[in-house]
Amino acid sequence: MKRALFEDLHEDFRASFRTFLEREVLGDEGRYGQWEREGIVPREVFTAAGRGGFLGMAVPESHGGAGADDFRLNLVIGEECQRAGVGSFSLGITLHNDICLPYFLTYCDEAQQARWLSGLASGELFTALAMTEPGIGSDLAAMSTTARRDGDHYVVNGSKTFITNGINADLVILAVKTGVGGHQERHRGISLMIVERGMEGFEHGRNLEKVGQHAQDTAELSFTDVHVPVENLLGEEGRGFLYLVSNLPQERLSIAASAISAAEAAIGWTLEYVLERKAFGQSIGSFQNTRFTLAELHGEVQIARTFVDRCAVALNEDELTPEEAATAKWWCTDLQGRVMDRCLQLFGGYGYMVEYPIARAFTDARVTRIYGGANEIMKEIVGRSLGL
Ligand SMILES: Cc1cc2nc3c(=O)[nH]c(=O)nc-3n(C[C@H](O)[C@H](O)[C@H](O)COP(=O)(O)OP(=O)(O)OC[C@H]3O[C@@H](n4cnc5c(N)ncnc54)[C@H](O)[C@@H]3O)c2cc1C
């Protein structure tokens, strides 16, 4: 089905991002594969992305951005990464643009904007969002990292885990408890603040070894008596949970869109493969099972794509609801998992070899049902909105 989402400017942006990917990420010598083995993307890639105009597109021109607050540009980046067999979250750019940047754009005061926005657009400042702790993930309000006010500083203690861009990040949006509060008040005690690379007591810990998304640096972070100036508080003290909840729909839509792009790419690779590969004197693609499998997956992905495109329009119009974003997230990531599994099967043994993009896409896909809020939590959000 023809998509009505994009205009000429998005297609121009797509063409230049494709060139960036070919030149800076894929490269003749297979750079991305090397980063997967090393477990991290080199910093120069982010400054190259910044120079190309692929970071912080929504940052106002007065702060060095393009002033283009249009989520369709973010979608183009995700789609092109997945098409090239590069996980958009593995590269780190999608987390920076889609998930972290909105916090800076929405909650920074003028002085903070002047300090940080141009660096976010140029790639000199790279970001992470740290909510999850070793003891809590889904139940965010139960976090135990604390920030105690002491004059013109907060003193931060605690630890976070599974933090995407955790090694590369210069600025970490950190969720902390600034108030104690009883059970009823536990959401109100949360604040967000920016912790900067190099602050005394702030350690980027282990780069965690994962099942997939190998190029992504996913790390533990620890905070021991870190003195964070009050000027680094984002928005108002105690309103952090509200800020997180307000930004999560965009995060979840970004994950959903990435999932659908990954599924589309997998179907494309599988179609090529089944037409070439022969068994019993005929191409694998000529078996009815193959036709049915790919027809089903293609249909499901097209239907999901239509919903995600509609959600993107709603987000641009500031109308995307938490329930719609949660639906997109759980449905599309579940579908991504099914697509990867069934496509891999059609590759036979080659599908299990990491040199084949389908094998990497299969392992990369597993986490999308977990992060950004586990799919069970998404169904809780939707179920509650139905009055259950
Ligand atoms: C690769 C990777 C990258 C990540 N990046 C980030 C990041 O950048 N920043 C960040 O803050 N976090 C990040 N996370 C953390 C991620 O968001 C959490 O793992 C996720 O929210 C689930 O939390 P948990 O792991 O503590 O699981 P738990 O909360 O322990 O839940 C375990 C399972 O229990 C079930 N469950 C939990 N609660 C309920 C419920 N109410 N009803 C029904 N079932 C339930 C679900 O099946 C869930 O999957 C990342 C995780 C991974 C693996």
The ligand as an SDF file (V2000), in Angstrom:
LIG
                    3D

 53 58  0  0  0  0  0  0  0  0999 V2000
   19.2410   -3.8680   25.9900 C   0  0  0  0  0  0  0  0  0  0  0  0
   18.4920   -3.0670   27.0070 C   0  0  0  0  0  0  0  0  0  0  0  0
   18.5320   -1.6780   26.9440 C   0  0  0  0  0  0  0  0  0  0  0  0
   17.8760   -0.9120   27.9240 C   0  0  0  0  0  0  0  0  0  0  0  0
   17.9990    0.4510   27.9120 N   0  0  0  0  0  0  0  0  0  0  0  0
   17.5220    1.1730   28.9590 C   0  0  0  0  0  0  0  0  0  0  0  0
   17.8020    2.5690   29.0810 C   0  0  0  0  0  0  0  0  0  0  0  0
   18.4370    3.1650   28.2130 O   0  0  0  0  0  0  0  0  0  0  0  0
   17.3540    3.2110   30.1860 N   0  0  0  0  0  0  0  0  0  0  0  0
   16.6420    2.5910   31.1700 C   0  0  0  0  0  0  0  0  0  0  0  0
   16.2750    3.2390   32.1400 O   0  0  0  0  0  0  0  0  0  0  0  0
   16.3470    1.2730   31.0910 N   0  0  0  0  0  0  0  0  0  0  0  0
   16.7830    0.5510   30.0100 C   0  0  0  0  0  0  0  0  0  0  0  0
   16.5240   -0.7950   29.9250 N   0  0  0  0  0  0  0  0  0  0  0  0
   15.7260   -1.4220   30.9660 C   0  0  0  0  0  0  0  0  0  0  0  0
   14.3390   -1.8450   30.5000 C   0  0  0  0  0  0  0  0  0  0  0  0
   13.5190   -0.7460   30.2610 O   0  0  0  0  0  0  0  0  0  0  0  0
   13.8030   -2.8030   31.5880 C   0  0  0  0  0  0  0  0  0  0  0  0
   14.5490   -4.0010   31.4690 O   0  0  0  0  0  0  0  0  0  0  0  0
   12.3190   -3.0710   31.4270 C   0  0  0  0  0  0  0  0  0  0  0  0
   11.5600   -1.9220   31.7370 O   0  0  0  0  0  0  0  0  0  0  0  0
   11.8570   -4.2310   32.3360 C   0  0  0  0  0  0  0  0  0  0  0  0
   12.3010   -4.0380   33.6350 O   0  0  0  0  0  0  0  0  0  0  0  0
   13.0580   -5.2300   34.3990 P   0  0  0  0  0  0  0  0  0  0  0  0
   14.1570   -5.7180   33.5080 O   0  0  0  0  0  0  0  0  0  0  0  0
   13.4390   -4.7480   35.7390 O   0  0  0  0  0  0  0  0  0  0  0  0
   11.9900   -6.3590   34.4980 O   0  0  0  0  0  0  0  0  0  0  0  0
   10.9750   -6.5780   35.7250 P   0  0  0  0  0  0  0  0  0  0  0  0
   10.3100   -5.3100   36.0860 O   0  0  0  0  0  0  0  0  0  0  0  0
   11.6770   -7.3410   36.7780 O   0  0  0  0  0  0  0  0  0  0  0  0
    9.9110   -7.5130   35.0260 O   0  0  0  0  0  0  0  0  0  0  0  0
   10.2290   -8.8400   34.5980 C   0  0  0  0  0  0  0  0  0  0  0  0
    9.0380   -9.3780   33.8610 C   0  0  0  0  0  0  0  0  0  0  0  0
    7.9650   -9.4820   34.7910 O   0  0  0  0  0  0  0  0  0  0  0  0
    6.7400   -9.2210   34.1750 C   0  0  0  0  0  0  0  0  0  0  0  0
    6.0450   -8.1180   34.8840 N   0  0  0  0  0  0  0  0  0  0  0  0
    6.5780   -7.1080   35.6120 C   0  0  0  0  0  0  0  0  0  0  0  0
    5.6190   -6.3140   36.1040 N   0  0  0  0  0  0  0  0  0  0  0  0
    4.4470   -6.8310   35.6900 C   0  0  0  0  0  0  0  0  0  0  0  0
    3.0810   -6.4720   35.8570 C   0  0  0  0  0  0  0  0  0  0  0  0
    2.7060   -5.3770   36.5500 N   0  0  0  0  0  0  0  0  0  0  0  0
    2.1240   -7.2370   35.2590 N   0  0  0  0  0  0  0  0  0  0  0  0
    2.4820   -8.3150   34.5370 C   0  0  0  0  0  0  0  0  0  0  0  0
    3.7440   -8.7200   34.3330 N   0  0  0  0  0  0  0  0  0  0  0  0
    4.7100   -7.9790   34.8890 C   0  0  0  0  0  0  0  0  0  0  0  0
    7.0420   -8.8720   32.7260 C   0  0  0  0  0  0  0  0  0  0  0  0
    6.9330  -10.0190   31.9150 O   0  0  0  0  0  0  0  0  0  0  0  0
    8.4770   -8.4590   32.7620 C   0  0  0  0  0  0  0  0  0  0  0  0
    9.0870   -8.6250   31.5010 O   0  0  0  0  0  0  0  0  0  0  0  0
   17.1220   -1.5490   28.9280 C   0  0  0  0  0  0  0  0  0  0  0  0
   17.0600   -2.9700   28.9630 C   0  0  0  0  0  0  0  0  0  0  0  0
   17.7320   -3.7130   28.0290 C   0  0  0  0  0  0  0  0  0  0  0  0
   17.6760   -5.1990   28.1320 C   0  0  0  0  0  0  0  0  0  0  0  0
  1  2  1  0
  2  3  1  0
  2 52  2  0
  3  4  2  0
  4  5  1  0
  4 50  1  0
  5  6  2  0
  6  7  1  0
  6 13  1  0
  7  8  2  0
  7  9  1  0
  9 10  1  0
 10 11  2  0
 10 12  1  0
 12 13  2  0
 13 14  1  0
 14 15  1  0
 14 50  1  0
 15 16  1  0
 16 17  1  0
 16 18  1  0
 18 19  1  0
 18 20  1  0
 20 21  1  0
 20 22  1  0
 22 23  1  0
 23 24  1  0
 24 25  2  0
 24 26  1  0
 24 27  1  0
 27 28  1  0
 28 29  2  0
 28 30  1  0
 28 31  1  0
 31 32  1  0
 32 33  1  0
 33 34  1  0
 33 48  1  0
 34 35  1  0
 35 36  1  0
 35 46  1  0
 36 37  1  0
 36 45  1  0
 37 38  2  0
 38 39  1  0
 39 40  1  0
 39 45  2  0
 40 41  1  0
 40 42  2  0
 42 43  1  0
 43 44  2  0
 44 45  1  0
 46 47  1  0
 46 48  1  0
 48 49  1  0
 50 51  2  0
 51 52  1  0
 52 53  1  0
M  END
$$$$
